Amino acid sequence: MPFIQINILKGRSPEKKERLIREVSDLVSDVLESPVQNVRVMIHEVEPEHWGIAGESVKKRSEVSK
């Protein structure tokens, strides 16, 4: 049973997350030749202040770029 975990920054619409789940499930099912009913997808949304790039949080980086 394939189990896929996806970490993304918080803020995507429910429609985008539904599309992501659907398309990832279809792709994994195809590549692994596993029934799509057996594919599990978990999206973990991370707050921008909890995600760092090059020593700074994404929140701080986005404030600087404004």
ZAMARGU-4260 file (C-alpha; in steps of 0.2 Angstrom, whole numbers, plus 5000, padded with zeros to 4 digits):
<rodrens>
0) 5000/5000/5000 | 5009/5016/4994 | 5009/5030/5007 | 5014/5047/5001 | 5018/5062/5012
5) 5018/5079/5005 | 5024/5094/5015 | 5019/5111/5008 | 5017/5129/5015 | 5000/5133/5022
10) 4989/5143/5010 | 4983/5133/4996 | 4965/5132/4992 | 4955/5116/4995 | 4953/5114/4977
15) 4971/5114/4974 | 4974/5101/4987 | 4961/5090/4980 | 4969/5091/4963 | 4986/5087/4971
20) 4979/5072/4980 | 4970/5065/4964 | 4985/5068/4952 | 4998/5061/4964 | 4987/5046/4968
25) 4984/5043/4949 | 5003/5044/4945 | 5009/5033/4959 | 4995/5020/4955 | 5002/5020/4937
30) 5020/5020/4941 | 5019/5006/4954 | 5005/4997/4945 | 4995/4997/4961 | 4976/5000/4962
35) 4972/5018/4965 | 4961/5012/4980 | 4977/5007/4989 | 4986/5023/4987 | 4986/5035/5003
40) 4991/5053/5002 | 4994/5064/5017 | 4997/5083/5015 | 5005/5091/5030 | 5004/5110/5029
45) 5017/5120/5037 | 5016/5138/5044 | 5028/5150/5035 | 5037/5154/5051 | 5041/5135/5053
50) 5049/5133/5036 | 5067/5139/5034 | 5077/5143/5019 | 5095/5148/5020 | 5094/5152/5038
55) 5078/5162/5038 | 5060/5158/5039 | 5049/5159/5024 | 5039/5172/5033 | 5054/5183/5036
60) 5060/5181/5018 | 5043/5186/5011 | 5042/5201/5022 | 5059/5207/5016 | 5054/5205/4998
65) 5039/5216/4999
</rodrens>
